[in-house]
């Protein structure tokens, strides 16, 4: 791993980092990642203040309702007082066509970019670049935790490590399982990382203040709206939101229809160059198992100094409720793990909160021993998010998932660490993965709220009730509508898309051989 500081990052950040707003001191310990001091304390009221959406913006919606950011976006598009920037998640491009005259699972990336420009956006960037950035930060965070375990260090964060890119999962953790907060990656989600980079590095490059930019995320997920509203997601000096507005796939489709845009006839256009390149690994972020597969491609290569022989990792693909496997890292004494013997890492993927609940129970009871766990709240992952088009096609998730796998297959770059845009960003601005600059800009902390301890044996209906009581406080909608099924994710106690095959028996323990 790289070490040390470089001048460019410090020069670009200036004194802003030291002025980043922090929670006030008081008696309740703040549970958070290592970059937020474990010794720092905050008031209970500060938790609520940090998590609640700001006033006079978008009011929290009732369960299963989307927060309407669209009027705010339309107002800014009409006023043209700011530099207007759109970014789009991978799951949007393979679903928006369903609302606009194309078939299910059609990759409409180029037409989507063209439509956003015709709506009036000055720049259109790809959230795939943010997913690659997330993998770099999350992958190196995992390596640091693994290195601590392999070498019996006591100063590293605990294992297993859970992914952090799904705000539905984060809301569930904060409300129902706050005791596992230290196990959750401190990485922001991809679109929030992009927002942070745009409001700092990019704003400086185009000679604008952060407040002169308006970043609009087009997402498949209703909860991303509440995520962007969290008060900790402001620029380092606190003057501007990192992401100003979030609209869903369906809302973008409606805006196109209202503007009279003939989507199906649009020419294909490319993303703008600054954040216009994303890897195949980033594309599969939009489906269950994709974050895990993307992370392993980078973690394995970095840990071993060699490329993973097969990029596609079948054990984590598909729509099974729970997937598990192991990967062995060969000896590499000079690598980040400093391991002289092979190291076996056990991983798991939970598809939907019902399956996450069962997986958590197995871990807490000592039945399973994992080191890295991916959780996505909605069945199928982001492709089945509450902001996606409804469909009567029972195979819609398979078609959307297949479309993302196809995007990955067609990419020349299929590993996040090989993305030249991300490499340049580290060289110019962030220094290295998990550097001080990267932590200040790309990482976050979490807010314990609700019951002190989640009763893993509680019936699903009680769990839903406990989550709902804290919905407005933490700024998250706790439900999602997934296509035909319309599940309440927290109440989904099984696999909504069952497979005929049983998952393999889970491996146990990280060990050296």
PyMOL commands that set and color helices and strands:
alter all, ss='L'
color gray80, all
select helices_A, chain A and resi 7-13+17-19+44-51+70-79+90-93+96-99+109-119+127-150+167-176+178-183+190-205+210-212+223-229+249-258+263-265+280-286+290-304+314-316+353-364+381-384+396-410+416-418+420-430+436-442+460-468+471-474+489-491
alter helices_A, ss='H'
color red, helices_A
select strands_A, chain A and resi 28-29+41-42+83-88+123-126+161-162+213-219+245-248+322-329+343-351+372-376
alter strands_A, ss='S'
color yellow, strands_A
deselect
rebuild
show_as cartoon
